[in-house]
Amino acid sequence: DGTRRGMGVDISLLSCQYFLAQILVSVAMGPLTSLVGGAQGVMYFASLMSFVGCLYSSLCVVYHLPPPEGEPPQSETQPLLLHI
């Protein structure tokens, strides 16, 4: 019914995320390095963004898993954080 997502869409989404991350890092690193006074700002920023990514993937992403044997196929998994 046109609602299935293919591997091409997944790969393009990952590519967009990768390039967006590069743009954000390049924009933020100059002011952050001058604010902190050294290269340790890079590690602070990378740690913070990794933590945000972990929170996002664990709370906001909906993973559709195949139903276990014997369970009706209408059941869906819901994210831990509901849409507000």
Buried (B, 14 or more C-beta within 10 A) or exposed (E): EEEEEEEEEEEEEEEEEEEEEEEEBEEBBEEBBEEBEEEEBBEEBEEEBEEEEEEEEEEEEEEEEEEEEEEEEEEEEEEEEEEE
